[in-house]
Amino acid sequence: MIVKVINKSGNPLPAYASALAAGLDVRADNAEPIVLPPLGRALVPTGLFLEIPAGYEVQVRPRSGLAAKRGVTVLNAPGTIDADYRGEVCVILVNLGTEPFVVERGERIAQLILARHEVIEWQEADVLAESGRGAGGFGSTGVK
């Protein structure tokens, strides 16, 4: 799938880290280092502007290495970039770790995944079909 991109960052375009990877690693494009204290968050620019085809979104997801090793993740994961958005792609990072984390320019901060989506057409109803779960909420399926 072709996605048009303007890259104002000077960083390489997002790329797959391996042949079978689903997500493309995206890099920070901050002029100065961003210090994320424990529980701190920041909107990190990427310098990328996308033209996503209709019927698709780009999801912004955490990098597992940053999450596991440093406690840094994407706050609104997965974030959604809609097909009609033309502004700069930014990533909301949060530091859930115990030590400050410094975001340097060019650092891989998140993954981007192109995903197809459907458009909902609502059909109002008075009753819904029965299911085995019914109205059971969190934990009702036996998962503890």
C-alpha positions in Angstrom: 0.0 0.0 0.0 1.4 3.4 -1.0 1.3 6.2 1.6 2.5 9.6 0.6 4.9 11.2 3.1 6.7 14.5 3.6 9.8 14.1 5.8 11.0 17.4 7.3 13.0 15.6 10.0 16.2 14.7 8.3 15.8 11.3 9.9 15.4 8.2 7.8 11.8 7.3 6.9 10.1 4.9 9.3 11.3 1.4 8.5 10.6 -2.2 9.4 13.3 -3.6 11.8 13.0 -7.1 10.3 11.6 -8.8 7.3 8.4 -10.0 9.1 7.8 -7.0 11.4 4.3 -5.5 11.4 5.3 -2.0 12.7 7.6 0.6 11.2 10.0 2.2 13.8 9.4 6.0 13.8 12.1 8.5 15.2 11.9 11.6 17.3 12.5 15.0 15.6 12.9 17.3 18.6 15.3 20.2 18.4 16.4 19.8 22.0 16.5 16.7 24.2 13.2 16.1 26.0 13.5 14.9 29.6 10.6 12.8 30.8 10.7 12.5 34.6 8.9 9.5 36.2 5.2 9.8 35.4 6.0 12.7 33.0 4.6 12.9 29.5 5.4 14.8 26.3 4.2 15.3 22.8 7.2 14.3 20.7 7.4 15.5 17.1 8.5 13.2 14.2 8.8 15.7 11.3 6.5 13.4 9.3 3.3 14.4 7.4 1.2 11.6 5.9 -1.5 11.2 3.2 -3.2 8.0 4.3 -5.6 6.4 1.8 -9.3 6.4 2.6 -10.4 3.3 4.5 -7.1 3.2 6.4 -5.6 4.6 9.6 -2.1 4.6 10.9 -1.8 3.3 14.4 0.9 4.6 16.8 2.0 1.9 19.1 4.7 1.5 21.8 8.1 -0.1 21.1 8.4 -3.1 23.3 12.1 -2.5 24.1 11.5 1.0 25.5 8.5 -0.3 27.5 10.3 -3.3 29.0 13.7 -1.7 29.6 12.8 1.9 30.5 9.1 1.9 31.3 8.4 4.4 28.4 5.3 3.8 26.4 2.7 5.6 24.2 0.1 7.1 26.4 -2.9 6.8 24.2 -1.9 3.4 22.7 -2.8 2.7 20.1 -3.1 6.2 18.9 -4.9 6.8 15.6 -3.9 9.0 12.7 -7.0 9.4 10.5 -6.9 9.5 6.7 -8.0 13.2 6.6 -5.3 14.4 9.0 -2.5 16.3 7.3 -0.6 17.8 10.3 2.7 16.6 11.7 2.7 13.1 13.3 3.5 13.5 17.0 3.8 10.7 19.6 2.5 11.1 23.2 5.2 9.4 25.3 4.9 8.7 29.0 7.6 7.5 31.4 6.1 4.9 33.7 9.6 4.0 34.9 11.4 5.1 38.1 14.3 7.0 36.4 14.1 10.1 34.1 14.2 9.3 30.4 15.8 11.6 27.8 14.3 11.6 24.3 17.1 12.4 21.9 16.6 13.5 18.3 16.6 10.5 16.0 15.8 8.0 18.7 13.2 5.3 17.8 10.2 6.2 19.9 7.2 4.2 18.6 5.9 2.0 15.8 3.5 2.9 13.0 1.1 0.3 11.6 -1.2 0.8 8.6 -4.6 -0.7 9.3 -7.7 -1.0 7.3 -11.0 -0.1 9.0 -14.7 -0.3 8.2 -17.3 2.5 8.5 -20.1 1.8 11.0 -23.7 2.2 9.8 -25.9 2.1 12.9 -29.1 0.1 13.0 -31.2 1.0 15.9 -32.9 -1.9 17.7 -35.1 -2.7 20.7 -33.4 -6.0 21.4 -30.0 -7.6 20.7 -29.2 -11.3 20.0 -28.4 -13.4 23.0 -24.8 -14.5 23.6 -23.0 -16.8 26.0 -21.4 -13.8 27.8 -24.5 -11.6 27.9 -23.9 -8.3 29.8 -20.9 -9.7 31.8 -18.2 -7.1 32.2 -14.6 -7.1 33.2 -13.4 -10.5 34.4 -16.7 -12.2 33.6 -15.1 -14.7 31.1 -13.1 -16.3 33.9 -9.8 -14.5 33.2 -8.4 -13.3 36.5 
